[in-house]
Amino acid sequence: MLTSSYNVVIRQEGEWWIGCIEEVAGVNSRGATRDQPIANLRGALAQGIEMNRYDAGKAAGAGYDALFCFGLAGLEFSNTTKEFDS
């Protein structure tokens, strides 16, 4: 499985702790303690990446080729055809 590193930005705003993943827009969480948003961000990141993947596939339309990048060394090409409901 491919693993990546992401940066968590966290700050206290009033009584709440607010956290977000710097590299993925819209992936954020809040909690009453500093640890709560950090713990929640793992699940939020997984959901955000899946939603972005779905949105990109839907925008590409039927019959696109999926390209998977494994680091900066290069791309692995796949002829996988994806179909998304309109």
KEDOZA-349433 format. One line per 3 residues: number of its first residue (from 1); for each residue y, x, z of N, C-alpha, C. Coordinates in Angstrom, 2 decimals. Last residue first. Example, Ala and Ser with C-alpha at 12.3 -4.5 7.8 and 13.67 -1.06 7.14 Angstrom:
<sites>
2> -2.25 12.85 7.08 -1.06 13.67 7.14 0.03 12.90 7.87 ~ -5.69 13.19 7.80 -4.50 12.30 7.80 -3.30 13.20 7.80
</sites>
This chain:
<sites>
86> 9.63 -24.04 -14.11 11.07 -24.20 -14.37 11.72 -25.00 -13.27 ~ 7.28 -21.77 -12.73 7.68 -23.13 -13.02 9.20 -23.20 -13.21 ~ 6.24 -18.79 -14.27 6.98 -19.44 -13.21 7.36 -20.83 -13.65
83> 3.82 -16.32 -14.89 4.36 -17.62 -15.27 5.05 -18.24 -14.07 ~ 3.25 -13.02 -16.03 3.57 -13.93 -14.93 4.14 -15.21 -15.50 ~ 0.98 -10.64 -17.05 1.84 -11.74 -17.49 2.02 -12.70 -16.33
80> 0.69 -7.21 -16.86 0.49 -8.47 -16.16 1.49 -9.51 -16.66 ~ 0.60 -4.67 -17.75 0.72 -5.74 -18.75 0.46 -7.10 -18.13 ~ 2.45 -2.13 -16.19 1.40 -3.14 -16.09 1.64 -4.19 -17.17
77> 3.19 1.24 -15.50 3.37 0.06 -16.32 2.17 -0.85 -16.20 ~ 4.85 2.97 -13.07 3.52 2.61 -13.52 3.67 1.30 -14.27 ~ 7.39 5.42 -13.26 6.99 4.03 -13.26 5.53 3.92 -13.66
74> 8.43 8.13 -11.07 8.18 7.47 -12.34 7.77 6.02 -12.16 ~ 9.46 9.31 -8.77 8.71 10.15 -9.70 8.45 9.45 -11.04 ~ 10.59 7.80 -6.84 11.49 8.26 -7.90 10.75 9.04 -8.98
71> 8.23 5.17 -6.03 9.12 6.27 -5.73 9.96 6.67 -6.93 ~ 6.83 3.47 -8.19 6.30 4.14 -7.02 7.15 5.37 -6.76 ~ 7.47 0.39 -9.61 8.00 1.73 -9.41 7.43 2.29 -8.11
68> 6.06 -1.65 -11.98 6.04 -1.30 -10.57 6.47 0.15 -10.43 ~ 6.78 -4.28 -14.09 6.82 -2.83 -13.94 6.90 -2.52 -12.45 ~ 5.38 -6.91 -15.92 5.79 -6.44 -14.60 5.72 -4.92 -14.57
65> 6.52 -8.59 -18.76 5.69 -7.52 -18.24 6.25 -7.05 -16.91 ~ 6.64 -12.18 -19.26 7.26 -10.86 -19.08 6.24 -9.86 -18.58 ~ 5.90 -14.90 -19.77 5.33 -13.80 -20.53 6.00 -12.45 -20.37
62> 8.84 -16.86 -19.18 7.39 -16.73 -19.36 7.04 -15.46 -20.12 ~ 11.65 -15.43 -17.35 10.98 -16.40 -18.19 9.50 -16.09 -18.33 ~ 13.38 -14.04 -15.74 12.82 -13.35 -16.90 12.13 -14.31 -17.86
59> 13.88 -15.80 -13.66 14.97 -15.48 -14.58 14.46 -14.81 -15.85 ~ 11.40 -15.68 -12.39 11.85 -16.95 -12.96 12.97 -16.71 -13.98 ~ 11.41 -13.04 -11.52 10.40 -13.51 -12.46 10.81 -14.79 -13.15
56> 13.55 -13.11 -9.73 13.60 -12.21 -10.88 12.60 -12.65 -11.95 ~ 12.59 -14.96 -7.83 13.81 -15.25 -8.58 13.91 -14.39 -9.84 ~ 10.34 -13.53 -6.84 10.17 -14.83 -7.50 11.38 -15.15 -8.37
53> 11.63 -11.31 -5.72 10.62 -11.12 -6.75 10.42 -12.42 -7.54 ~ 13.22 -12.55 -3.77 13.87 -11.80 -4.86 12.91 -11.60 -6.02 ~ 11.18 -13.59 -2.11 12.11 -14.51 -2.80 12.81 -13.81 -3.96
50> 10.01 -11.16 -1.26 9.22 -12.13 -2.01 10.11 -13.12 -2.76 ~ 12.18 -10.05 0.12 11.62 -9.35 -1.03 10.80 -10.31 -1.89 ~ 12.49 -11.99 2.17 13.57 -11.70 1.23 13.07 -11.01 -0.02
47> 10.05 -11.80 3.56 10.42 -13.04 2.88 11.50 -12.81 1.83 ~ 10.27 -9.17 4.52 9.13 -9.55 3.69 9.45 -10.83 2.91 ~ 12.62 -9.44 6.07 12.58 -8.53 4.93 11.44 -8.90 3.99
44> 11.80 -11.20 8.05 12.88 -11.61 7.15 12.90 -10.73 5.90 ~ 9.90 -9.64 9.39 9.49 -10.85 8.69 10.52 -11.31 7.68 ~ 11.70 -7.66 10.33 10.50 -7.28 9.58 10.00 -8.48 8.76
41> 13.65 -8.95 11.87 14.00 -8.44 10.55 12.79 -8.04 9.71 ~ 12.75 -9.56 14.42 12.75 -10.62 13.41 12.99 -10.09 12.00 ~ 13.20 -7.17 15.83 11.84 -7.66 15.67 11.75 -8.70 14.55
38> 16.01 -7.13 15.69 15.24 -6.03 15.13 13.80 -6.48 14.87 ~ 16.76 -9.41 17.11 16.98 -9.35 15.66 16.20 -8.23 14.99 ~ 15.65 -8.59 19.77 15.24 -9.79 19.03 15.54 -9.72 17.53
35> 16.87 -6.35 20.94 15.54 -6.22 20.35 15.13 -7.41 19.49 ~ 19.25 -7.24 22.06 19.30 -6.27 20.96 17.96 -6.18 20.23 ~ 19.11 -10.81 22.62 18.97 -9.41 23.07 19.01 -8.50 21.84
32> 19.49 -13.08 21.19 20.21 -12.97 22.46 20.14 -11.55 23.02 ~ 19.91 -12.57 17.63 19.16 -12.82 18.85 20.01 -12.62 20.08 ~ 19.54 -12.78 14.05 20.34 -12.66 15.27 19.45 -12.98 16.46
29> 19.33 -11.35 10.75 18.78 -12.08 11.89 19.74 -11.94 13.06 ~ 18.92 -10.95 7.16 19.61 -10.77 8.43 18.96 -11.62 9.51 ~ 19.19 -10.47 3.96 18.15 -10.28 4.98 18.85 -9.95 6.29
26> 21.26 -10.53 2.14 20.74 -11.80 2.64 19.65 -11.67 3.68 ~ 20.44 -7.61 0.30 21.41 -8.65 0.64 20.71 -9.92 1.11 ~ 19.06 -4.77 1.33 18.64 -6.05 0.75 19.59 -7.16 1.22
23> 19.92 -2.48 2.66 19.60 -2.38 1.24 19.26 -3.72 0.57 ~ 20.35 -3.16 5.39 21.45 -2.68 4.57 21.16 -2.75 3.07 ~ 19.39 -5.89 7.09 18.83 -4.77 6.33 19.90 -4.38 5.31
20> 20.99 -6.74 10.21 20.69 -6.96 8.80 20.05 -5.70 8.22 ~ 21.78 -8.50 13.24 21.16 -7.39 12.52 20.95 -7.75 11.07 ~ 23.55 -9.23 16.15 23.40 -9.53 14.73 22.81 -8.29 14.06
17> 23.42 -10.67 19.27 23.18 -9.44 18.54 22.85 -9.83 17.11 ~ 25.80 -12.72 21.03 24.71 -12.53 20.09 24.63 -11.10 19.57 ~ 28.08 -13.10 22.51 26.80 -13.10 23.24 25.61 -12.77 22.35
14> 30.05 -11.16 20.42 30.06 -12.10 21.54 28.76 -11.98 22.33 ~ 28.03 -9.34 18.71 29.16 -10.21 18.40 29.17 -11.30 19.46 ~ 26.75 -6.13 18.26 26.89 -7.26 19.17 28.16 -8.02 18.82
11> 24.79 -5.01 15.47 26.00 -4.99 16.29 26.00 -6.21 17.19 ~ 22.99 -3.06 13.12 22.98 -4.01 14.22 24.28 -3.88 15.02 ~ 21.20 -2.40 10.28 22.54 -2.35 10.85 22.58 -3.43 11.92
8> 18.49 -0.54 9.22 18.91 -1.72 9.97 20.31 -1.46 10.52 ~ 17.26 0.64 6.20 18.21 0.85 7.28 18.59 -0.48 7.90 ~ 13.88 1.29 5.27 15.09 0.49 5.16 15.96 0.78 6.38
5> 11.32 2.80 3.38 12.17 2.83 4.56 13.43 2.03 4.28 ~ 8.14 1.59 2.25 9.51 2.05 2.03 10.24 2.08 3.36 ~ 4.86 1.87 0.99 5.77 1.63 2.10 7.13 2.22 1.77
2> 2.21 0.50 -0.78 3.47 1.23 -0.87 4.33 0.88 0.33 ~ -1.19 0.84 0.00 0.00 0.00 0.00 1.24 0.88 0.00
</sites>
